[in-house]
Amino acid sequence: TAEAVQGLLDPDVYRRLRLEPRKESKALDRNLRKARQTTAENLVKKHRELHKALSSHQTEFFRYHRARRQTISRVARGVRDRLDGEEKQKEKGQLEAEKARIAALRANDMTAYTKMLEETRNDRLKFLLDKTDEAVNQISSLLHEERANDNEAPTAAAAASSALASQGTSSYYASAHVRSEEVKQPSILEFGSLKEYQVGGLKWMVSLYNNRLNGI
């Protein structure tokens, strides 16, 4: 065929290959190995540099975020300590105010107690005290009316009325316990004596009996 004839007539098919001399072949092989080794060393060097850069970045990354966590923890601890200190100061102030109110109650100083109560801004307690004052004033008025209508003790009723006008709410005891009696240590009590608060309780019960009152 034409293709076969053309292939037979192609001079490149019959061209002899020129073999490289052995010396040049060895040099070519040596240069090729050297180039491959250089390429491999460069690749290893790049990998080492990349690994070193990654390790350095990792170290800096963890160091930065560790320092940031420590800063945040220090700030949070400072805020917490400040809030705890303010809360403790608030509790201390409330405790001191409560002690002052109790001392005013023990001293029967209702004016100071009411003033301190208003400073605490305890609406519920103030409401209860206002209702208590209303009830006490109402009871005191009823007692005064009863004492005024009682012909047995007009002088005591007048004294109770003047006490109510001068003392306000704290005069309830004086207005209710008009008839008084001196109470001493019971003579029938042997091997001991009543303490001061026990004498006060006994005096209160005697006053309840004398003024025809109920008490709990």
C-alpha positions in Angstrom: 0.0 0.0 0.0 1.0 3.6 -0.2 1.5 3.9 3.5 3.8 0.9 3.6 5.8 2.3 0.6 6.0 5.7 2.3 7.3 4.1 5.5 10.0 2.2 3.6 11.1 5.4 1.9 11.3 7.3 5.2 15.0 8.0 6.0 14.5 8.5 9.7 13.5 4.9 10.1 16.9 3.8 9.0 18.9 6.4 10.9 21.4 4.9 13.3 21.3 6.1 16.9 24.6 7.6 18.1 25.5 6.2 21.4 26.9 8.5 24.0 30.3 7.7 25.1 30.6 6.1 28.5 32.3 9.0 30.1 29.6 11.5 29.0 27.0 9.0 30.1 28.4 8.9 33.6 28.7 12.7 33.8 25.1 13.0 32.6 23.9 10.5 35.2 25.9 12.2 37.9 24.5 15.6 37.0 21.0 14.1 36.9 21.4 12.6 40.4 22.8 15.9 41.7 19.9 17.8 40.3 17.4 15.4 41.8 19.3 15.6 45.2 19.3 19.4 45.0 15.6 19.4 44.2 14.9 17.0 47.1 17.0 19.1 49.5 15.2 22.3 48.5 11.8 20.5 49.0 12.8 19.2 52.4 14.1 22.7 53.3 10.8 24.3 52.3 8.9 21.7 54.3 11.1 22.3 57.4 10.7 26.1 57.0 6.9 25.6 56.6 6.8 23.3 59.7 8.9 25.8 61.7 6.6 28.7 60.7 3.5 26.6 61.6 5.0 25.7 65.0 6.0 29.3 65.7 2.5 30.5 64.7 1.0 27.8 67.0 3.1 28.9 69.9 2.3 32.5 69.4 -1.4 31.7 69.0 -1.6 29.8 72.2 0.6 32.4 74.1 -1.7 35.2 72.9 -4.9 33.5 73.8 -3.5 32.3 77.2 -2.5 35.9 78.0 -6.0 37.1 76.9 -7.7 34.5 79.1 -5.5 35.6 82.0 -6.4 39.2 81.4 -10.1 38.4 81.1 -9.9 36.3 84.3 -8.1 39.1 86.2 -10.7 41.6 85.1 -13.6 39.3 85.9 -12.0 38.6 89.3 -11.6 42.3 90.0 -15.2 42.9 89.1 -16.4 40.0 91.2 -14.3 41.2 94.2 -15.7 44.7 93.8 -19.3 43.5 93.6 -18.7 41.2 96.6 -17.2 44.1 98.5 -20.2 46.4 97.7 -22.6 43.6 98.6 -20.8 43.1 101.9 -20.8 46.8 102.6 -24.5 46.9 101.8 -25.2 43.9 104.1 -23.1 45.5 106.9 -25.0 48.8 106.5 -28.3 46.9 106.6 -27.2 45.0 109.7 -26.1 48.2 111.5 -29.4 49.9 110.5 -31.3 46.8 111.9 -29.3 47.0 115.1 -30.1 50.7 115.4 -33.8 50.1 114.8 -33.8 47.3 117.5 -32.0 49.6 119.9 -34.6 52.3 119.2 -37.4 49.8 119.9 -35.8 48.7 123.1 -35.5 52.3 124.2 -39.1 52.8 123.2 -38.0 55.7 120.9 -40.7 55.4 118.2 -39.7 58.7 116.6 -36.1 57.5 115.9 -37.4 54.1 114.9 -39.9 55.6 112.4 -37.2 57.9 111.0 -34.7 55.0 110.5 -37.5 52.9 109.0 -38.3 55.6 106.4 -34.6 55.7 105.5 -34.6 52.0 104.7 -37.4 52.4 102.2 -39.0 49.2 103.2 -42.5 49.8 101.9 -44.0 46.6 103.3 -42.7 47.2 106.8 -43.7 50.8 106.7 -47.2 49.8 105.6 -47.5 47.4 108.5 -46.3 49.9 111.0 -48.7 52.5 109.7 -51.6 50.0 110.1 -50.3 49.2 113.6 -50.2 52.9 114.4 -53.8 53.3 113.2 -54.9 50.3 115.3 -53.0 51.5 118.4 -54.5 55.0 118.0 -58.0 53.6 117.7 -57.6 51.4 120.7 -56.1 54.3 122.7 -59.0 56.5 121.8 -61.5 53.8 122.9 -59.7 53.3 126.1 -59.6 57.1 126.8 -63.4 57.3 126.1 -64.0 54.4 128.5 -61.7 55.9 131.2 -63.4 59.3 130.7 -66.9 57.7 131.2 -65.6 55.8 134.2 -66.5 57.7 137.3 -64.1 55.7 139.5 -60.9 57.2 138.0 -61.5 60.6 136.3 -58.0 61.8 137.3 -56.3 58.8 135.8 -58.3 59.2 132.5 -57.1 62.9 132.3 -53.6 61.8 133.0 -53.8 59.2 130.3 -55.2 61.7 127.8 -52.3 64.1 128.4 -49.9 61.2 128.1 -51.4 60.3 124.7 -51.1 63.9 123.4 -47.5 64.2 124.5 -46.1 60.7 123.6 -48.2 59.7 120.5 -48.2 56.0 119.7 -45.9 55.0 122.5 -48.5 56.1 125.0 -50.7 53.1 124.4 -49.3 51.3 127.4 -49.8 54.3 129.6 -53.3 54.9 128.4 -54.3 51.2 128.8 -52.6 50.6 132.1 -54.0 53.5 134.1 -54.3 51.7 137.4 -50.8 50.9 138.6 -49.5 49.0 141.6 -46.0 48.6 142.9 -44.7 45.1 142.5 -41.8 43.8 144.5 -40.2 40.4 145.1 -42.9 37.9 146.2 -42.5 37.2 149.9 -43.8 33.6 149.5 -40.9 32.8 147.1 -38.2 30.8 148.9 -34.7 29.7 148.0 -34.3 32.4 145.3 -35.5 35.6 143.8 -37.0 36.8 140.5 -34.8 38.3 137.9 -35.4 41.8 136.7 -37.2 40.7 133.5 -39.3 38.3 135.6 -40.3 41.1 137.9 -41.2 43.2 134.8 -43.4 40.3 133.5 -45.1 39.9 136.9 -45.7 43.7 137.0 -47.3 43.5 133.5 -49.6 40.7 134.5 -50.7 42.5 137.7 -51.4 45.6 135.6 -53.5 43.5 133.2 -55.5 42.2 136.2 -56.0 45.6 137.8 -57.1 47.3 134.5 -59.3 44.4 133.4 -57.3 43.8 130.2 -56.4 40.7 128.3 -52.9 39.9 127.4 -50.8 37.3 125.6 
